[in-house]
Amino acid sequence: MQVSATLDKVTTSALSPLSATDRAAVIKAVSADDNGRKVPVSRQARQIQVLSKWAQAADVSKQLSQTDQTERSIRQAYQALENLKRQLNSPAYSKLSAEQQQTAQQQLQQLEQKLQKPAAGINADLALTGPGPAPVKASLSHSIDLLTERRQTEQVQILLGRSGGAVSLVLEAGQTAEQNLHTMQQAFSRQQISVGINQQQQLYFSAEARDARKLQEPWLITGQGVRVAAGNPVSVKLQPADSSLAQLGKAAATADNVQAYQQQIQQAQQQLKDALAKVQAQRAALQAQLAAIQQSQGSNAELNALSEQLQLGMQGGSKSAVSVVMSQANITRSLVEFGLG
C-alpha cells in the first residue's frame, strides 16, 4: 500500500522496530475506518506514533525481564559459592581433603553447566553476556614465560598466525611480573587483544569474536634466548582458556590450605557482586526509559478505537510482532484480548 510522503516519514521512524509485514499491517489497519473511508493522514500519523510508543515500551519491558533473569542467576551463583565455602569447615590452615576437593570440583562443574544456558545472562567467567558472540579466550603454554623477572632485556616478536597482525615486546631487565604484564597489555591492545593472568598465574589472551583468528592460529615467536630461544621462530598454539569456575575447581587441588581456598571463593563472589551492580544500574536506566515512554504515550481511548481495525487488518491468524507487542505491554483489556487472538 502506498503511503503519503508526510505519513511515510512518521512511519519510517515510528515503526522501525517492527518487521516489514507488521509495518504494512499497521499501515493498512489505520488507513481506513470501519466504513472503509480513508482516515486523514494526520490521524494515521498520530495512531502510528501511539502504537510505536507501545512497541518501544514492550521492548524495554522485555529487556527488564532479561535483567531480572540475570540477577536471579547471579544471586543463585553467589549462594552456590557461599554454600561451598561453608562446607569447607575444616581447620583454617589444614589442607583440603580428597573428599573436599572432589566435592568442590563437582559443585563448580554443576554451577558452570547452569551458567552455560543462554538465558542465564552471566557466563562461567562470571561476566555478563551480551546479545553478540562471546569473546574468545586462550592461554599461553607454561613453556614460554613472558612474566617472570629476568636480568637481561629481551625483545620478543610475535606474528599472530595468518591474520597479518604482529606484536613487538621489549621486556626490560629487572621488570617485575606486574610490569611485564603491563607492557604486554599495552602492546597487544593495538591488536584489539586483552591480556590478563588467571588464578594459576598463567597468561591468557582475550579478543572479540571478529578477531578470534588471531588467537586460534599458531603464533610464531622470536626471542633472544632469555625467555624465547634465539634463532628460528618458535611455533606456539594457544590453548582454550579455562573459565573462572573451572580455574576455581582446579585450585581446590593446589590450594595451600582451607583458608586460602575460601579466599579464592570470595574473589569469585566479588566478581558476582560487581556484575550485580552493573545489572542493577542497567535496570535503573531501563526503568527510567520506560517511565519516560509511559508519560508521553497517547490516550488509551485512541488505542481502544484502533484494536478492532488492527484485528481486521491482521486476520491471517499469525501471532505477529504487533499483537505480541500489545499483549506484552498490557495496553488495555480489549487490546490484550486482541493480542492473544
C-alpha positions as CSV (number, residue, x, y, z in Angstrom):
1,M,0.0,0.0,0.0
2,Q,1.2,3.5,-0.9
3,V,1.7,5.9,2.0
4,S,1.9,9.7,1.5
5,A,5.2,11.4,2.0
6,T,4.1,13.0,5.2
7,L,3.0,9.7,6.7
8,D,6.0,7.9,5.3
9,K,8.4,10.0,7.4
10,V,6.4,9.2,10.6
11,T,6.1,5.5,9.7
12,T,9.8,5.0,9.0
13,S,10.9,6.2,12.4
14,A,7.9,5.1,14.5
15,L,7.6,1.5,13.2
16,S,11.3,0.8,12.7
17,P,11.3,-1.9,15.4
18,L,8.7,-4.0,13.5
19,S,9.1,-6.3,10.6
20,A,8.1,-5.2,7.1
21,T,4.9,-7.4,7.3
22,D,3.8,-5.9,10.6
23,R,4.5,-2.4,9.4
24,A,2.3,-3.0,6.3
25,A,-0.4,-4.5,8.5
26,V,-0.4,-1.5,10.9
27,I,-0.5,1.0,8.0
28,K,-3.4,-0.9,6.3
29,A,-5.3,-1.0,9.6
30,V,-5.1,2.7,10.3
31,S,-5.6,3.9,6.8
32,A,-9.4,3.4,6.7
33,D,-12.2,3.5,9.3
34,D,-14.8,0.8,9.9
35,N,-16.9,2.1,7.0
36,G,-13.9,1.9,4.6
37,R,-13.4,5.7,4.5
38,K,-9.9,6.9,4.2
39,V,-8.5,8.2,7.5
40,P,-6.8,11.6,7.3
41,V,-3.0,11.5,7.2
42,S,-2.7,13.4,10.4
43,R,-4.8,10.9,12.3
44,Q,-2.9,8.0,10.8
45,A,0.4,9.5,11.9
46,R,-1.0,10.0,15.4
47,Q,-2.2,6.4,15.6
48,I,1.1,5.0,14.3
49,Q,3.1,7.1,16.8
50,V,0.9,5.8,19.7
51,L,1.5,2.2,18.6
52,S,5.2,2.9,18.2
53,K,5.4,4.0,21.8
54,W,3.7,0.8,23.0
55,A,6.2,-1.2,20.8
56,Q,9.1,0.7,22.5
57,A,7.6,0.1,25.9
58,A,7.3,-3.6,25.2
59,D,10.9,-3.8,24.0
60,V,12.1,-2.1,27.2
61,S,9.9,-4.4,29.3
62,K,11.5,-7.4,27.6
63,Q,14.9,-6.0,28.5
64,L,13.8,-5.5,32.1
65,S,12.7,-9.1,32.2
66,Q,16.1,-10.2,31.0
67,T,17.9,-8.2,33.7
68,D,15.6,-9.9,36.3
69,Q,16.7,-13.3,35.0
70,T,20.3,-12.2,35.0
71,E,20.0,-11.0,38.6
72,R,18.5,-14.3,39.7
73,S,21.3,-16.2,38.0
74,I,23.9,-14.0,39.8
75,R,22.3,-14.5,43.2
76,Q,22.0,-18.2,42.7
77,A,25.6,-18.5,41.7
78,Y,26.7,-16.4,44.7
79,Q,24.7,-18.6,47.0
80,A,26.2,-21.7,45.5
81,L,29.6,-20.4,46.2
82,E,28.6,-19.4,49.7
83,N,27.3,-22.9,50.4
84,L,30.6,-24.4,49.1
85,K,32.6,-22.1,51.3
86,R,30.6,-23.1,54.4
87,Q,31.2,-26.8,53.6
88,L,34.9,-26.3,54.0
89,N,34.6,-26.4,57.8
90,S,38.0,-28.0,58.4
91,P,40.6,-26.1,60.5
92,A,41.6,-23.0,58.6
93,Y,45.2,-23.9,57.9
94,S,44.7,-27.6,57.0
95,K,44.9,-28.9,53.5
96,L,41.7,-29.7,51.7
97,S,40.9,-33.4,52.0
98,A,40.5,-35.5,48.8
99,E,36.7,-35.6,49.5
100,Q,36.6,-31.8,49.9
101,Q,38.5,-31.4,46.6
102,Q,36.1,-33.7,44.8
103,T,33.0,-32.0,46.3
104,A,34.3,-28.6,45.3
105,Q,35.0,-29.7,41.7
106,Q,31.7,-31.4,41.3
107,Q,29.7,-28.4,42.6
108,L,31.6,-25.9,40.5
109,Q,31.1,-28.1,37.4
110,Q,27.3,-28.2,38.1
111,L,27.3,-24.4,38.5
112,E,29.2,-23.9,35.3
113,Q,26.7,-26.1,33.4
114,K,23.8,-23.9,34.7
115,L,25.5,-20.7,33.6
116,Q,26.1,-22.1,30.1
117,K,22.4,-21.7,29.3
118,P,21.8,-18.7,27.0
119,A,19.1,-17.3,29.3
120,A,21.4,-17.1,32.3
121,G,22.7,-13.7,31.4
122,I,26.1,-14.5,33.0
123,N,28.7,-17.0,32.0
124,A,31.2,-19.3,33.7
125,D,33.8,-16.4,33.7
126,L,31.3,-14.6,36.0
127,A,30.9,-11.9,33.4
128,L,27.7,-10.5,31.9
129,T,26.8,-11.9,28.5
130,G,25.5,-9.7,25.6
131,P,23.4,-10.4,22.5
132,G,26.5,-10.9,20.3
133,P,29.1,-13.8,20.3
134,A,31.1,-14.2,23.5
135,P,34.8,-13.1,23.4
136,V,37.4,-15.8,22.7
137,K,39.9,-16.6,25.4
138,A,43.2,-18.6,25.0
139,S,46.1,-19.2,27.3
140,L,49.9,-19.4,26.6
141,S,51.8,-22.5,27.3
142,H,53.9,-22.6,30.5
143,S,56.9,-23.4,28.4
144,I,57.2,-19.8,27.4
145,D,57.3,-17.5,30.4
146,L,56.9,-13.8,29.5
147,L,56.0,-12.7,33.0
148,T,58.8,-13.7,35.4
149,E,61.5,-11.1,36.1
150,R,64.8,-11.6,34.2
151,R,68.3,-10.0,34.5
152,Q,68.6,-9.3,30.8
153,T,66.4,-7.2,28.5
154,E,64.8,-9.1,25.6
155,Q,62.9,-8.1,22.5
156,V,60.2,-10.5,21.5
157,Q,58.5,-10.5,18.1
158,I,55.1,-12.3,17.7
159,L,53.3,-13.0,14.5
160,L,49.6,-13.7,15.2
161,G,49.0,-16.6,12.8
162,R,48.0,-15.7,9.3
163,S,45.9,-12.7,10.4
164,G,48.6,-10.3,9.4
165,G,48.9,-8.9,12.9
166,A,52.2,-8.6,14.8
167,V,53.3,-7.6,18.3
168,S,56.7,-6.4,19.4
169,L,57.6,-6.5,23.1
170,V,60.6,-5.1,24.9
171,L,60.7,-6.7,28.3
172,E,63.3,-4.7,30.3
173,A,65.8,-6.3,32.7
174,G,64.6,-6.2,36.3
175,Q,60.9,-5.6,35.5
176,T,58.5,-7.3,37.8
177,A,55.8,-9.7,36.6
178,E,53.3,-6.9,37.1
179,Q,55.4,-4.5,35.0
180,N,55.8,-7.2,32.3
181,L,52.1,-7.8,32.2
182,H,51.5,-4.0,31.8
183,T,54.0,-4.0,28.9
184,M,52.2,-6.8,27.2
185,Q,48.8,-5.2,27.7
186,Q,49.9,-2.1,26.0
187,A,51.4,-3.9,23.1
188,F,48.6,-6.3,22.5
189,S,45.9,-3.6,22.8
190,R,47.0,-2.3,19.4
191,Q,45.7,-5.6,18.0
192,Q,42.4,-5.4,20.0
193,I,43.6,-8.2,22.3
194,S,43.3,-8.1,26.1
195,V,45.9,-9.7,28.3
196,G,45.5,-11.0,31.9
197,I,46.6,-13.7,34.3
198,N,44.4,-16.4,35.8
199,Q,44.4,-17.8,39.3
200,Q,47.3,-20.1,38.4
201,Q,49.3,-17.1,37.3
202,Q,49.1,-18.2,33.7
203,L,48.9,-15.7,30.9
204,Y,45.6,-15.6,28.9
205,F,44.5,-13.5,26.0
206,S,41.0,-12.4,25.1
207,A,39.6,-11.0,21.8
208,E,36.2,-10.3,20.4
209,A,34.8,-12.9,18.0
210,R,35.7,-10.7,15.0
211,D,39.4,-11.0,16.0
212,A,39.2,-14.7,17.1
213,R,41.5,-15.8,14.3
214,K,44.4,-14.0,16.0
215,L,44.1,-16.4,18.9
216,Q,43.1,-19.6,17.1
217,E,46.0,-19.8,14.7
218,P,49.6,-20.7,15.9
219,W,51.8,-17.8,16.8
220,L,55.4,-17.5,15.5
221,I,57.5,-16.2,18.4
222,T,61.1,-14.9,18.0
223,G,63.3,-14.1,21.0
224,Q,66.9,-13.5,22.0
225,G,67.5,-16.5,24.3
226,V,66.2,-15.0,27.5
227,R,62.6,-16.2,27.5
228,V,62.4,-17.5,24.0
229,A,65.1,-19.5,22.2
230,A,67.2,-17.4,19.8
231,G,67.3,-18.3,16.1
232,N,64.4,-19.7,14.2
233,P,60.9,-18.6,15.2
234,V,59.1,-20.9,17.7
235,S,55.6,-22.0,16.7
236,V,53.2,-22.0,19.6
237,K,49.5,-22.9,19.5
238,L,47.4,-21.3,22.2
239,Q,45.0,-23.4,24.3
240,P,41.4,-22.6,25.1
241,A,41.5,-20.8,28.5
242,D,39.7,-22.3,31.5
243,S,36.7,-20.4,32.7
244,S,36.9,-18.7,36.1
245,L,34.8,-21.5,37.7
246,A,37.0,-24.2,36.0
247,Q,40.1,-22.5,37.4
248,L,38.5,-22.4,40.9
249,G,37.8,-26.1,40.6
250,K,41.4,-26.9,39.7
251,A,42.6,-24.6,42.6
252,A,40.9,-26.9,45.1
253,A,43.7,-29.5,44.4
254,T,46.6,-26.9,44.7
255,A,45.4,-24.6,47.5
256,D,47.8,-24.3,50.4
257,N,45.1,-24.6,52.9
258,V,41.3,-24.2,53.5
259,Q,41.5,-20.5,54.4
260,A,43.4,-19.7,51.2
261,Y,40.8,-21.6,49.1
262,Q,38.0,-19.8,50.9
263,Q,39.6,-16.5,49.9
264,Q,39.7,-17.6,46.3
265,I,36.0,-18.3,46.5
266,Q,35.4,-14.9,48.0
267,Q,37.3,-13.4,45.0
268,A,34.8,-15.1,42.7
269,Q,31.9,-13.8,44.8
270,Q,33.3,-10.3,44.4
271,Q,33.2,-10.8,40.6
272,L,29.5,-11.6,41.0
273,K,28.9,-8.6,43.2
274,D,30.5,-6.4,40.5
275,A,28.3,-8.0,37.9
276,L,25.2,-7.5,40.1
277,A,26.0,-3.8,40.4
278,K,26.1,-3.5,36.6
279,V,22.8,-5.3,36.2
280,Q,21.1,-3.1,38.8
281,A,22.4,0.0,37.0
282,Q,21.0,-1.3,33.8
283,R,17.7,-1.9,35.4
284,A,17.5,1.7,36.8
285,A,18.3,3.1,33.3
286,L,15.6,0.9,31.7
287,Q,13.0,1.8,34.3
288,A,13.7,5.5,33.7
289,Q,13.4,4.9,30.0
290,L,10.1,3.0,30.4
291,A,8.7,5.8,32.7
292,A,9.5,8.4,30.0
293,I,7.7,6.4,27.4
294,Q,4.7,5.9,29.5
295,Q,4.5,9.6,30.4
296,S,4.5,10.5,26.7
297,Q,2.1,7.8,25.5
298,G,-1.2,8.6,23.7
299,S,-4.6,8.1,25.2
300,N,-5.9,4.6,25.8
301,A,-9.2,5.7,24.2
302,E,-7.5,6.1,20.9
303,L,-5.9,2.7,21.2
304,N,-9.2,1.1,22.1
305,A,-10.6,2.5,18.9
306,L,-7.7,1.0,17.0
307,S,-8.0,-2.5,18.3
308,E,-10.9,-3.7,16.0
309,Q,-9.3,-2.1,13.0
310,L,-6.0,-3.8,13.7
311,Q,-7.7,-7.1,14.2
312,L,-9.4,-6.8,10.8
313,G,-6.1,-5.9,9.2
314,M,-4.3,-9.0,10.6
315,Q,-6.8,-11.8,10.1
316,G,-4.2,-14.2,8.8
317,G,-4.0,-15.9,12.1
318,S,-0.3,-15.4,12.8
319,K,0.7,-14.1,16.1
320,S,2.6,-11.1,14.7
321,A,5.1,-8.9,16.4
322,V,2.5,-6.2,16.7
323,S,0.0,-8.3,18.6
324,V,2.7,-9.7,20.8
325,V,3.9,-6.2,21.5
326,M,0.5,-5.0,22.5
327,S,-0.3,-8.0,24.7
328,Q,3.1,-7.8,26.5
329,A,2.6,-4.1,27.1
330,N,-0.8,-4.8,28.8
331,I,-2.3,-1.9,26.9
332,T,-5.9,-2.4,27.8
333,R,-8.2,-5.4,28.3
334,S,-9.5,-5.2,24.7
335,L,-6.0,-4.9,23.2
336,V,-4.8,-7.8,25.3
337,E,-7.7,-9.9,24.0
338,F,-6.7,-8.9,20.5
339,G,-3.1,-9.7,21.1
340,L,-4.0,-13.2,22.3
341,G,-6.1,-13.7,19.2
